[in-house]
Amino acid sequence: MTAPTRTPAAAAEAPPRGLPPAVAWLLSVACGLAVANVYYSQPLLDLIARDYGIDPATIGLVGTLTQIGYALGLLLLVPLGDHVNRRTLITSQLGLSVLALTAVALAPSAPLMLAAMAAVGVLAVVAQVVVAYAASLAAPGDQGRVVGTVTSGIVVGILLARTVAGTIGGLAGWRAVYLTSAVATAAMALVVAVVVPPERRRTAGRIGYLRLVGSVFALFAQERVLRVRAVLALLTFTSVTVLLTPMVLPLAAPPFNLSHTEIGLFGLAGAAGALGAGYAGRQADRGRAERTAGLGLVAMLVGWLPAALLAHSVWWLVLAMVVIDYGLQSVHVANQHLLYQVRPEAQSRLTAGYMLLYSAGCAAGAILSTVVYDHGGWTAVCLLGAATSLAALGYWWAAARR
């Protein structure tokens, strides 16, 4: 007796058997390229200010507008992943990112450059759409590994953006950084369109756009998992931003007197901590996501001890960056794994809500750390970071007991 022949329509509806490791790593690179666009400007601000004749006190608008754009993108674009075909959404956002990056590079005036920077921030949230899409394509029992792999690209992109931008900017000018990224993003859009498998057909009813965006906030009221994980994101990313934002100040001052290029190389140390993402994903697939998050929070707290020893050697800071970032990625991947188990039909909106508090944590850490450094120096910064990490660990412990 012969097996029934599958029709083309049935084959199209059949879910993929999982996401091949090579494709997961490709999506990881796509995430890294997208998120790096938000952070390229950090070591280039002096060059941009000189080019346009902008006052040094005003040039900080570049980073501010980019981050505001990113927050708007989280709320306005990421939820669309639950409404439209995600592969199409990803390739469209990457294509529009090429236009925005090119506009930054060719902007003849400061207002046009700032507007284009804001657009770059809005479109960089494609990384979060990619993470949710990869999770939906993963085979049962393999979601943690896939999320860990893709998330590691985001971490590496954030940490290496400063190094890449400083190197290219020093050789060919700041505009070359954004032109290079535009070319790389265009190539990635083509590769994603050709290589990434199609999405499973979703049968859930479509809802209006405004209702879709509003449901992000409704999910906070409905899902305790989202509330707990988002608060942990707020606290952990506040802590890590407290480390990364002011560290240039003691490193550039005596007795170290490091250049911006040398300081940018510290991102390589943090990138080593991205290995925590892969390990956390594998542990989550074995049912140990909560335990993994707890161990990651302990690592983040312990990492502030070597950070406080910076005055004795820069190698203590290198060690601190590896340990803290390793812990951060363990928590981040475990959080996302637990979120994606709750409402498969709302993965993109859960991601948007979670990342909104992540962004708030980054903003809070940047503001608090610079104020604290101005009043108490690096020791006070380390105390602030340790206190934030301790608060995150305490909150996790209380939530886990419930």
C-alpha positions, 0 to 999 in steps of 0.5 A: 500500500503506497503512502498518500502523495502530499499536495503542494498546498499540504507541503507548504503548510507543513511546519519546518523540522527545526532551524539548522545551526548554520541558519541560526548563526546567520540570524545571529550575524543579522542581529549583530549588524542591526544592533551595532548600528545603534552604537556606532556613533559612540566613539565617533561623536567628536568627528561628527561634531567637527564635521558639522560644527556642532557644539560638544554639549549638543552632539550627545543628541546623536545617541539620544535620538537613536535610543529614542528611535529604538524605543519607538521601534520596539513599541511600533514595529516589533509587535507587527511580528505577530500580525504579518509574515516575519520573514517579509518584515525582517527583509523589509526592515533590513532594506529600509535600514540600508536607506537610513544608513546611507542617509546618515553617511550622505547627510549634508546638514546636521538636522538631516543627519539627526533625523536619519540617526533616529530612523536607524534606531527605529529600524534596528529593532529588527534584531528583536523580530529576528529573535522571536522568529528564530524561536518560532522556527526552532524544533521542540526542545531546541528553542533555548539553543536557538535563542542563545545562538541568535542572542549572542549575535546581539551581544557581540554587535553591541560590544564590538560596535565601538571597536569597529567604528573607531577603527574604520572612522580613524582610517576613512572617516565617520561617514565610511562607518555607516556606508560600510554598514549599509553595504553589509546590511544590504547583503544580509537582507538578500541572504536572509530572503534566500536562505532563511526558511519560510514561516509556519502558517499562523491560523490566529485571527488578525487584529487591528494595528492600534489594538495590536500595539495596545495589547503589549501593555495588556500582556503585562497585566495578563502574564506574570512571567512577563512582569517578572522577566521584564523587571529582571531585564530592567535591573540587569541591564541597568547594572551592566550599563553602569559598568560600560558607560563611565569606564572610559573616564578612568581608563582615559585618565592617568595612570592609564591614559588609554586612547579611544581605540585602546578602550574600544578593544575592551569590547573584545573582553565583553564579547567573550562573555557572550559564550554564556548565551549558548550555555544558558540556551542549552540549560534552558532546553533541559528545564533549568532556565530558572536555575540558570538565571539565578546563577547568572545573577550571582555571577553579575554580583560577584563580577563587581569585585574585580571591577572595583580593583581597577586602580591596581590593574586594567586586567581586573576590569577585563575579568569583570567584563567577562564575568558580568557579561557572562552572567547577563547573557545567562539571565537574558537567554533564560528570560526569553526562553521562559517568555516564549513558553507562555503565549506562542501567538504573542512572541513578538509582543512579549519581546516588545514588552520585555525589551521596553524595560531593557531599554529603560534599564540602559537609559537609567544606567547611563544617567545614574553612572555618570552622575555617581562617577562625578560625585564619587569616582569609580568606587562609587560606580562599583557600589552602585552596580553591585547594589543594582545586581544585588537588587536583581538577585533579591527580586529573582529569589523572591519571585522564584519562591512565589 
